[in-house]
Amino acid sequence: AQRVTQPEKLLSVFKGAPVELKCNYSYSGSPELFWYVQYSRQRLQLLLRHISRESIKGFTADLNKGETSFHLKKPFAQEEDSAMYYCALNRVNAGNNRKLIWGLGTSLAVNP
Amino acid sequence: GAVVSQHPSRVICKSGTSVKIECRSLDFQATTMFWYRQFPKKSLMLMATSNEGSKATYEQGVEKDKFLINHASLTLSTLTVTSAHPEDSSFYICSARGLAGGSNTGELFFGEGSRLTVL
């Protein structure tokens, strides 16, 4: 079954502490993974995608196929990082139609 | 980046009436649009996939007669909640995937959402 699991509904850290938001996936094909973020009262937006291997706002995520994980990490959390984070997997079906499979989201709270 | 606009952002209606929510891609052609429902604890539920010029594909458990989706043009999709009931009160979000930048990167662009309250 194709699935994205974010085991933590809520993660609370202090400012300056490292943060890791966990994401595990189940997919038989070659995975395309994304992290989306929703700040308070704002729309969902793309944070980063694994194929870009980029760092956005200090966040990185490495695809680990052996562990089927795509954890989001930041070495020093900031208060403005407080938001809802969603991990998503791009599923491609036989007709080459793409649909994102979403995790349930992790709410990150960075305390002063 | 590409912009997706939803209207209205908030709507209150009486039970039994129908409500239409519009989703527009402002600066790109959206071949595919998605409609989501976001629940109070923030989980996202995909309701349906809307392809321009064809019938929407509904997810399991979503009533197609209750949530009518029309994608008449490459820049507009509408969701109509028919005979709304209080349990339909929710935050509805649309997203679009197109050929922004000339490539299908898999990225979705989201609208700001529409808060529906059914009295």
Chai-1 contact restraints between the chains, C-beta under 6 A:
chainA,res_idxA,chainB,res_idxB,connection_type,confidence,min_distance_angstrom,max_distance_angstrom,comment,restraint_id
A,E32,B,G106,contact,1.0,0.0,6.0,A-B,restraint_1
A,R43,B,F110,contact,1.0,0.0,6.0,A-B,restraint_2
A,R43,B,E112,contact,1.0,0.0,6.0,A-B,restraint_3
A,L44,B,F110,contact,1.0,0.0,6.0,A-B,restraint_4
A,L46,B,E107,contact,1.0,0.0,6.0,A-B,restraint_5
A,M84,B,K42,contact,1.0,0.0,6.0,A-B,restraint_6
A,N90,B,G106,contact,1.0,0.0,6.0,A-B,restraint_7
A,W102,B,L44,contact,1.0,0.0,6.0,A-B,restraint_8
A,L104,B,S43,contact,1.0,0.0,6.0,A-B,restraint_9
A,G105,B,K42,contact,1.0,0.0,6.0,A-B,restraint_10
